[in-house]
Amino acid sequence: MTILNLKWTKGAPKELLAGMIVRCRGTLMLIGTFTPEPIVATILADCTEYTQAIADYEIDWLNDLGVPARKVS
């Protein structure tokens, strides 16, 4: 899968979902399972387009296989 194969939607989503990729100020961000509310508000205000790269059940499946989500700081 490449970024080019994803179907992008213009504007901001109604809510952020795990596995979503958002573009804010020219930067791509992958949304995880925990995003603090102040960050959510900032992302939604600055988001220019978004796509669902991986579904929540796929994240759960990877976690069950021993590939846990990791926090990026």
N, C-alpha and C positions, 0 to 999 in steps of 0.2 A: 504494500500500500504506500502510496505517496500522497503528499498534500494535494497534488494536482487531481487525483481521483475523487476527492471529496466534493460533495455538493454543498456549496456555501449559500447562506441566506444573508441578505443585506440587513443591516440594523442590529439591534440588540435583542437577545432572547428575553422571554418573560421571566425566566428563572435560569440559574446555572445548574446544569446537571453533570454528574461525574462522567468523564469521558468526552466532554465537549471541548472543542478547540475554539477559542475566541481570538479575534484580532482587535487589539487596542493600541492606538497610536503607532501602527505599523509593526507591532510585536505580537507574535503568536503565543498563546498561553493554553496549556492543557489543564483542564479543571479536574481536580481530584474529589475525594469524598468529603473533605472538610475544608471549607473556605470561610474565614471569619466574616461576619456581617459587614464591617466597614470596608473590607476588600471587595465583597460582592457588590456593594453600592458603587464603588469606584469603577469596577470592571463594567457593570451594566451602563454606567453613565458614559464611558469612553469607548464602548464596543462599536465597531463599524460593521462587522460580519461574524458569523459563527457557523459551526457545523458539528454534528455528532460523529466523532471519530471511532469511538468504541462504546458499546452499550453496557449498561450497568451489570447485566447478567454475565457479560464477558469478563468484566473486572472481577466479579465474584468467582468465576471459573478459574481465572489466573491465580487468585488468592488461594483457592482450594488446591491448586497444583503446587503451591509453595512459592509462588512468585508474588510476594506482598507488594502493595503500593508503597512507594517511598516518598517521604517529604523532601522537597527540594527547597533549599533556603538560599 
